[in-house]
Amino acid sequence: LAHEVDLDAAAVAERHHQAGAAKLLSEIRQEINWPDFNPASSFDSKELLYGEELARRKSASKRPPDARVLNLPPIKTSSKPPKDWDKLSSEEKLIYSPSTDKETLGILASMYKEPVVDHLRKYRFLSQVLKTTLRPPTEVVNDNDESELQYEEGLLSYVQTVNNRIYTNLFPTQETGRSSSVRPNLTNVSKRREKDYASCLGDAYKYPLRSIFTAMPGKLASSGIPTVLVEFDLRGAELKVMAIQSGDANMISHTERNNLPEDHPDYMDIHSNTAVKAFKLDCPPTKAGLASIKKKNLRDVAKTFAFGLPYGRGDDAIVRGCKEEGVETNLTEVEALRNYFFGTYPMVQPYISACQERAITPRWLRNCFGRLRRFAFAKDREIKAKLKREAGNFPIQSTVADLVHNWMSKLYGYPERTDRYGNKFTMLLQIHDAILVECRVDCLDWFVDEVIPKTLDEIVIYQCNLDGSRLSNVPYRMGTDITIYKYWGMDITEQEAKELGVNPRHVKGK
């Protein structure tokens, strides 16, 4: 699996991120009057946020006497799993250390509107990128005793000099069957944080971070035909699997409608529908409807809630997760969602509870593809709770993983994948329920209209019990969303489509 890398674009992005991080660090130090404040130090961060007592330093603080301390109330502990700070006893608060992770910073920034907290959070985002994807080059002396810049660490150190490509390794060996990307990890280069990078960089943000990966600019050597990137995923996969395996007829119907084209009269946006119905809003159950009454954030809350169900996320954790993403909500709203969701889909909660109990007795379960998960015997209450969360999530996430593996197998073995010019399409990467391929432009219509639908139609799932035995012979199929790129993460423009010879219908909005 290989990505083409635009090193010039990567260098520009690295400079912008470096400048953004330096600017934020300078602003933080000025705002708190602490010239040598180190945001990478957990002690400095805890002292700034919570005060010297909760910093838990082993030596005396070097904070200047007139430096600011915010004295904010902690949100959770730094332990795994984290504990809500408010629920700790007085004795426990003397033992546990308060967290300063990105989720905590997001919640504190949202609750107290303190600029320095938001700046610290943004600095952490940029700092992480500069340690991984955009780690700067170092100056080295080559064999001719000349100084040059080389990437010795970070993602770009894996770029092959012969073809500007990065090769990764995928191992489908996680407990749920999901693939992990290693040497290097390309699944970290996700779109989830793009809005945060844009907020951090301001006017310096021009393109998504993923856009440093591009279709082969030099064209296929043997054919002279340009290529594009095609990304496609299983639409609403986890919710649909949850519906099928729980046997909830209402949820199955709603997820089937969710897989219809958005312009279809029976299409349903399940998250928007949940938000509108749960909060009794006077608007159409669509993204546009919620936006029209300035309640679009409630769709995000409904989505966070729905995807947190298999993981056994409590209401407090859902509120924290929403606030960390900048979405305001509260326990009352989450409780309203929970009541509506389980009232509308009554088979879901018993199904998840049954999955969780299998971690205790008989300590194993199997998904509908036969993938087995065993659980160790545990007496400790927290370990039991952890195993139950994993058991509640396993049948759903593992089924999605197996669906994607089967889909990739169908694509890889597609009988007409090659012709006299070589591969018509080449798989580049799998990220959870999404697949990224590089496709020749002359084969794009064929790939989108024939290959994707035909291979997707061949992977089906059936309702099964937790032993993996089939309960129904009704096959269920998944839907997909397809996006075409020249630069990954940037929808292909009309001008790019014209230059490459891409059918205009593949331009978003056409």
N, C-alpha and C positions, 0 to 999 in steps of 0.2 A: 504494500500500500504506500503510495507516494503522492506528495503534494508539490506542485511547482511554487516556488517562493520568489516574490518580487523583492529582491534585496534592497533596491533603492527606496521602495515604499516603506520597507521595514526600518531603514535608517532614518527616514523622515519621521516616522511614528515614534521611534525611540527618542529622537531629539525632543519632540513635542512632549512626550511623557516625562523625560528628564527635566525639562524646563518647568512643566506643570508641578512636578513633585518639589522642586527647589523653591518655587514660588509659594506653594502651600506651607512648606516647612518654615520659610521666613515669616509668613503671616502668623502661623501658630506661635512662634517664639516671641514675636512682637506683641501679640494679643495677650499673652500670659506673662510677659516680662521675664522670660526664662531663657537666656541666650544659648545655653547648651542643652536645652530639653531634647531628649532622644525619643522620638515616637516609636522606635523599635524596642525600647525598653519597657517591659511590662510594669516594672517598679515606677518609672517616671509616669507612665500612663495612668496607673492606679492612683498615684499620689495627686496627679492633676485632677482626675475625675472625682475621687472619693475622699481625698485627704491623706495625711501622712500615716495615720493609724492603720488604715486598711491597705496601705502599700505593702505591708509585711516585709519591709527591708531588713536585711541582716546587718547592715551597717548604717551609719548616720546619713541622712539625706543631704544632698548638695544643692538643694533648691534654694535660690536666693531668698532672702527674708521678705522682699516686697513682691515676689512672684505670686501670680493668682493661683488659687485652689478653688475648684468649683463646688466641692462638697455635695455632689449629687448622690441620691440614693442608688445603691447597686440594683441591678435587674436580676442577675442570676449568678451562680457560682461558675468557676472555671473548671469544675470537675466534669467527668464524663460518666453517665449523662449529667447535664447541668441540673441544678436545683434552683427553684425560684427563691430569691433572697428573702422575700417577705415571709416565706413559709418556714424559714429556719428559726430554731430556738436561739435564745441568747447565747447559750454555750456553743452551738454550731457556728454562729457568726464569728466566734473567736478562732475557729479551726479552719473554716473554708475561706478561700480567696475569691474576691469578686472578679467577674470576667470583664475583659476589655475588648472582646472580639468584635467583628464587623456588625453582627446582629445587635449586640449591646449598644454599640455606637449609633447605629441607625435608630434604635428605640429612644435613646437619650436625646439625640438631635431632634427627633420628632416631638418628644414630650416637652422639652425645655427650651427649644428654639435658641440654643446657645451656639453661636457661630463657630467657636473654637472646636466644639465636638464634631460638627459637620466637616470642618476642615481636616480634623484628625482622621475621620472616616475616609474622606476622599484621598488623603495622603496614603492610607493603608492600601487602597485599591491600586493606586499608581505604583507604589513600592512593590506590591506583589507582582505586577506585570513586569516591572524592571528586573525582578529576580528570576523570572521564568521566560515568558514569551519574548520580551524585548531586552534581555540582559545585554548591556553594552559590551562592545568589543574591548580587548586589551591590546596595548602596544607591545609588539614582540619584534625581535631581530631575526630576519630570515637568513638563509644560507649565504646570501650575498652581503651580509652585514648591513642590510638596509632595514630601516624601521617601517613596520606596517601594522595595520590593525587586523586582529583575528578574533573570531568568536570562539572562546575556549570553554564557555559554560552557557547554560540556557538553551532555549529551543533552537536558536539560529546556529548554534555550534554543530547541529546535526545536518545542516545543509551540505549536500554533496557538491563539490566544486565542479565536477564534470557535467552536471546537468541542472544545478540549482534546485534540486528536489530534496525533500525530507521524507525519509522512509521510517514508518513506525511499525510496531508489532502489536497485534491484537491477540489477547488471550481470553477466551470465553470461560474463565475458571473461577469467577466470583460465585459466592454461595447461591445467588439467584440466577446464574447463567449469563449475567451481563458480561460483556467484554471489557477488559481493561486495556488501555493503550499505554505502552511503555517504550522507553528508549527511542523517541521521547513520548511524553503524554500529550497527544493532540486533542483529547476530549476536553482539556482545560480551556481550549480556545473556543469558548462558547459565546453565544449572543446574549446570554442572560445579563451580563454586566455592562452592555454597551451604553445604556442610558446613564449609568454611573460614570463611565469614562467621559461621555459627552459633558456631563455636569462638572466633572473635575477639570477638564481642559478648556471649556468655554469655546471661544472663537478659534482656538488652536485645534479643536476636534473637527476633522474633515471627513474621515472615513472610518468604518467599523474596523476593529483590530483584525478580524478574520480576513479582511480584504488584501492582506499581504500575500495570501494564497490565491493563485490565479490559474486559469486554464493555460495550457502550454502556449506561450507567445510565439515560439519558433515554429509552430505547426508540426504536424507529424512528418518526420523526415521522409518517409517512404511515399506519402500521398500528397503532401502539400496542402492538406485540408485542415483548417483551423478547428479548434475544439472549444466547448463550453463546459461549465460545471452544472450538474443537475443534482439538486437536493430534494429528497422526497421522504416522507415519514408515514407512520401509521397514525391517522388522525384519531384523537381521543382514545388511544389504545387502552390505557389503564382503566378508564371508566367503562369502556365496552366490555372488557374482560371481567370486571367486577360485576357488571349487570348479568352477563351470561352465566358465570359460575355461581352467583347467588340465586339465579333463577327468577329474578324479579322482572315480571313481564312488562311492567310500566317503564322501568329503567331501560330494558332492552329496546322497547319501542322508541324511547327518547334518544338513545344513543344511535339507533339506526337512522333516525331523522337527522341527527347531528352529522352523519356521514354523507348526507345529500349535498349537492352543490348549493351554495348560499343563495342563488337566485331561484331555487326550487320552491314552490309554494308551501311544501310540507317541511322545509328545512327548520330545524330548531337549534339555536345556540343554547346548549344545556346550562352553561354557567350563567348567562344572562337571564334565562328563564327562572333558574333557581333564585337569583337575586330579586327579580321583580316579584315573584310569587311569595317569597319568604318575607319580604318587607312591605308587601301590599302596595307597590308603587304604581302610579298612574302613568304608565308609558308602555310602548311595545317591548316585548321581552327580547330585545336585541342590543348589540353594542351601541348602535346609533340612538336607540330609544333611551338607554341609560345616560348617554352623553347629553341628550337633549334636556334632561332635568338635572344635569351635573351630578349624577350618581354613578359614574363609570367605575369609581373605586369599589363599589359593592360587588361588581362582577369579579374583580381581583380577589376580594374576600371570599366569595363563593368558590372560586377556583382553588384558592389555597386550602379552603376547608375540604373540598372534595378530594383533592390529591393527598391530603393529610390523613384521610380515613384509614387506608390500609396500614399506615405506620403507627396507628394508635395515638396520633397527636391529640393532646388535650386542648381545651379551649384556650388556656393560658398560652400554650406554645403557638397556637394559630394566631392569636393576637400579636404575639412577639414577632412571628414571621411576617405578618402583614406590615407592622410598623417598621420593621427592618427594611422593607422594600418601599417605605414612604407612603404606605396606604393606611389611612386612619381607620381604626375600628375599635370595638370594645367587646367585653364579654356578653353584653346584652344582644348585640348584633350576631355574634357567633352562636349564641344559644338559639336565637330565632332561626338561623340557618340550620342548625342541628335538628330542631323540631320539625321544620318543613321537610328537610331532606329525608329523615327517617320516617316521617309520616307519608311522604309521597312514594318512597321506595322502601317498603317495610321489610323486605327480605335481606337487605344489605347488612344491617347491624347483626342479626343472628348468624349470618355467614362469616363475618369478620370475627365474631366472638368464637365461633366453632374453630376457625383457623388458629386463633390464639391458644385455645385450650389444648390443641394437638401438640403444642410445645411441652406440655406437662404430661399428658397421657394421650396417645401411646408414644409420644416424643418423636414422631415422624409424620410427614405428609408428602403427597405426590401431586404434581400438577397434571393437566390434561395431556401433556406430551410424554408423561412418564418420568419427568425429572424428580428425583427424590431428595428430600432434605431431612436430615436427622438432627436431633437436639440433645445436648448433653443433659444429664441429670443435675439438677441444681436445688439447693436448699435456701440459698440466700434470696431474700425478697427482691432485691434490685436486679439480680441476675435473672431471676424468673421473669420479671417484668420486661427485661431486655429481650429474652428469648420469645416471649409472647408477642412483642412488637414485630420481631423478625418473622414469626410464623404468620401473623396477620398480613404481612406484606408479601411473603414468598409466592403463593400461588398466582398472584396478579402480576408482579414484576417478572417472575420467571417465565410465565406464559408469554408476555410481551417479548422477552428476550429470545425465547425459542421461535416465536413467529418471525422475528427479524433474522435470526440465523437461517431459518428455512427459506426466507425470501432471498437472502444473499446467495444461498446454495442454488436456488432456481435461476437467479441472474447469472451467476458464474458459469453454470452449465447450460445456458441458453444456446440452443443448437446453431443459431445464425449469428453468434456474437462476433465472429471473425469473417473477413473476406480477403481478397487478394492484397488489400492494403494493410492488413493486420486487424487489430481489435477495433470494433465499432464503438465500444465503450469499455472503460476500465474502472473498476471500483477503487475508490481512494480511501474511504473512511466510514466507519459506523460509529454513530454517537447515540447510544441508548436506542430510541425507536426511529432514528433517522439514518439514511444511507446517502453518501455523497459519491457521485461518479463523475468521470470526465468522459464526455461523449463527442464524437465527431459531428460537426454541424450538418453534414450531408445525411446523417443517420438520426438526427434529433427528432423529427416528426415520427419516424418509425419507433424510436425508443419510447417516446412519451405516449403514443397512441396504441402501440401494440405490446411492447415488452413489459412495461410497468403494469398495465391492466391485466395482461395474461398471467404473469407470474404472481401478482397479488391475488388473482382469482383462484390460484392453485393452493394457497395456504388458508386453511380453514380451522376453526376450533369448535369443539363440542362441549356442552355442559357435562361436567364430571363431578363425582364426589371427591372427598379429600383423600381417598385411597387411590385416586387416579382412574377409577372405573367410570365408563361412560354412562350418563343418565339419560341422554337423549341422542337421537340420530339426526337431529336438525343441525345442519352445518351453518356456521356464521362466518361472514367475511368482513374484512376491514376496509376502511376508506383511506384515502391518501391525499396529501397536499404536495404539489410539485412547484419548484421554483428554479428558474434558470439564471445563472450568473456568468459573467466574465471574471469578475473579482468576487470571491466568496463573501457572502453577506450583503452585497450590493446588487439589487435587482437590475437586470440588464436593461439598458436604455434603448430608446428607439434608434439613436445614432449608432450605438454599438451593434445592435441587431442588424442594421443596414450594412455596416462595414463587414460583419462576419458572415452575412448571408443567412441569418436566423429568421425563420418565419415570424412576421410581426405579431402573430397571436400569442407568442411566448413572452411578449413584453407585458409586464404586470399592468393590469387595468385595461388591456385590449380585449 
